[in-house]
Amino acid sequence: MLIYAVIVVLAYLLGSVPFGLLLTRWANMGDIRAIGSGNIGATNVLRTGNKRLAAITLLLDMLKGVLAVSLGRLIGGDDAALLAGVLVVIGHVFPLWLRFKGGKGVATGIGVLLGLHPLIGITVIVCWIGVFWFSRFSSVSSMASLGIAPMLALLTSQYDLAFVTLAIATMVFFRHRGNIERLVLGTEPRFHKDTT
C-alpha cells in the first residue's frame, strides 16, 4: 500500500510541472495563460509564434507521461504503471500550484500510452496527425486520437489498459468542453498551414 501511495504522489507531482508556463517565462514571453486560449500546453505555446518552444513543450509534456509510467513499473510493476499513468495526467490537468487549472492532458496522455503500450501510442499519434492534417483543428485531432485509445486497448485484449485510457480520454474531453461548444457554434479557430 505504501508503494502505491508513493507512486500516486510522485506521478501527480511530475504531471503537475507546467513546462509550457515555465518555458515561456524563461523566454521572457510573459504568462502563457494570458495568450490565446489561456492553456499551458504546446498548442497554446505555438500561438506565440515560437515553434521551437512549442515543440520542446510538447516533448517535455509527453516525457512526463513516459517517465511516470516507467517509474511506476520500476517501483511496483505493471499495475503501478497503470496507476501512475492516470495520476500523471491528473497532475497535468489539475496542478496544485496553478489552482488546479492546468493543461488539457493530450501530450501527457500520449506519453502515457507510449510508455504502457508503444504500438497504441504510435497509432494515436498517427491518428492525431491525420485528423489535424485534414481538419486543422487541434481540439478535434486531440479528442479523436485519445478517443480511439480505449477501443484500441479492447481490440488488443488489454482490459486494464482500456480502463486507464478511458479515464485519460474522459479528462481530455472534459478539458475540451469549451472547444466542443465553439465547434458546434462554428467559432473554433483553425490552424493555418503557414502557422504549423
N, C-alpha and C positions, 0 to 999 in steps of 0.2 A: 504493500500500500504506500509506503514511504517513497518507493521508486516512482510510482505513478504521480505522486504529489510533486516530486522534483521535476518530472517531465512536464507537468501542467504549467508550473511556474516558469521554467526555462523556455518552453516553447512560446508561451504567451509573451514573455518579455522580449524574446527575439523577434517575434512578429510585430511588436509594437514600436520597433525602431523606425522612425519616419524618414527613410532615406531621401525621398523627394523634397521634403521640407528642409532637411539638413544640407543637402547638396545645393539647393537654390540659394539658401542663406550664405553658404560658403562661397558661392559665386557672385555674391553681392547683388542678387536679383530680388531681394526682398522676401516677403512671405508668400509662398506659392498659393496659400489659401485665399489670397486677395486677387488671384488671377484666374481668368476663365471660369471653370466650374467650381473652383474652390477646393478641388480634390488634391490630395498629396501624392497621387500616383504618376506614373510615367506619361500617361496620355495628357494630363494637365501640364506637366513639365514641358512636353512637346509644344504646347500652346505658347510658351515663352519664346519659341523660335530657336531654342538651343537643342538641336538634335542629339548632340553628343551627351549632354547632361540627361536627356530623356532616356537614351539607350543605357547609360550607366544606372539610372534609377530602375529601369526595367530589369536589368540583370541582377542588381542587388536585391530587389524585391523577390525575384524568382529564387535567388540563392538562399533567402531566408527559409523558404519552403523546403528546399532540398536539404539544407543543414539541419532544420528541426527534425525532419523525418530520420535523417542519418543518426542524429544524436539519440533520438528515441529508440531506434533499433539497436544502437550500440549499448544503451543503458538497460533496456528492458525487453528487447525482442520485437517481433512483428506487431503485436497488439499495442505496444508502447509507441511504435512508429505511427500507427494509425491515429492514436490519441494525440500525438504531437502534431500530426498533420492538421487536425481540426483546430487545435489550440493556437497554432502559429497564425492561421487565417483569422481567428477571433481577435488575436492581438493586433493584427494589421488593421482590421476593420474597426475595432473598438479599443484604441490605445489609451491607457490610463492617463498618460501625460498630456494628451490632447483632448481631454474631457470626453473620451470615448468617441471622438469624431475623426476617424482615420480614412484609409483608402477604401477601394471597392473590392479588394481581395483577389483580383483576377490574376495578376502576375504571381503573387504568393501562392495562390491556389494551383496554378500551373506548375510551379516549382514543387509543390507537394506531390502532384501526380507524377512528375518526373522522378521523384525520389521513391515513391511507392510502386509505380508500375511504368517504367520508361516508355513502353510502346503506347500505352494510353496517353501519357503525357505528350508524346510526339504527335499523336493523332489529333489531340486537342489543339496543339499549336498550328498544325496544318489547317485544321478547320477554321481557327481564328483568322489566319492569313487569307484563306479562300473567301470567307464571308466578308472580311474587310475589303478585299480587292474589288468585290462586286458592289457592295453597299456603301462603302466609305463611311460607315458608322462604326465607331469604336464600341459603342454600347451594344449594338446588335451582334457584332462578332464576339464580344465577351460573353454575352448571355447564351448565344448559340453554342459556342465552343465548350463552356463549362456545363451547359445544359445536357450535352450528349455524354458527358463523362459517366454518370450513373448507368446509362444504358450500355456503354462500352464495358463497364465493370461487370454487369449482369451477363453480357454475352460471353465473357471470358470466365464465368462462374466464380468471380471474385466478390462474394456476397458482403463480406465485411467492408471491402473497398467501395462497394456500391453505396453502402450506408454513409461512409465518410464523404464520398463525392457528392452525394445528395445533400449532406449538411453544408458542404462548401458552396454548391450551386445555389442553395437556398439563401445563403448570406450574400452571394453575388447578386442574385435577383432582387433581394431586399434593398441592397445599396443602389440598385439601378432603378428604383421605383420612380424617381423624378425623370429619368431618361425615358422610361416607358410612357409616362404621361406626355412628354414632349413628342415622342414618336407618334402617339395617337393624334396629337394636335398638329403634327407636321412642322414643329418648330425645333426639332433636334438638329444641331449643327453637324454638317458633314466635314470630313477632312478632304481637302482638295489634293490632287496628285502632286502639286508643287509644294505642298506642306510636308508630305511624307517622302 
